[in-house]
């Protein structure tokens, strides 16, 4: 299955708790931190919820 790299590019300060929890569930803790995940529908849904905070790079 394809891999996707996700980078936190904007701060979660001042964002709703649900968005903070989603970023945490993606494995992102710090600004400009990058994590790699399998490309699944569940993962894509999480990315869509916080798309304004992260950048996505297809591998």
N, C-alpha and C positions, 0 to 999 in steps of 0.2 A: 504494500500500500504506500501511497505517496506521503512524504513528510512535509511539514509546514513549519517555518520559523516565525515566531511571534516576538515582537519587541515592544516593550512599554515605552511610549514616546511622550506621553503627557501624564502629569501627576493626578493621583486620585484624591488629592486634598479638595474638599468641598463637594465631592461627588456623592450621590446617594449610596447608602450601605449595600444595596444589591449589586451595584457596579463594583464596589470595592471587593465584595465577596467573590464576584466573577473573576476579577483580575487575580485574586489570591488563588482561586481554584485552577487557573491556568498555570500557576507556578511562578508568577511574577511578583517580586517583592520590591525591587528597586528600579529607579528610572534607568532606561537604556539597557536593561537586562534582557537577554534573549533566551528563549526556550524553544525546544523542538518537540513537536507532537505528531502523531499519526493524523492524517486527514480523514476525520469521520464526521458524520452529520451532527453529532452531539457537540463536537469541538467547534464546528462551523457556527453553530447556534450561539455558543459562548462568545465567539469572536464578533458575531453580528451585534451582540448586546453591548459590547464595549469597543466597537470599531472606531469611534472617535478618540480613543485613548491609545490604541495600538497600531503598529504597522505589521503587515503580513507579507512574508516572502515565500513563494512556492519553491520547492526544491526539485 
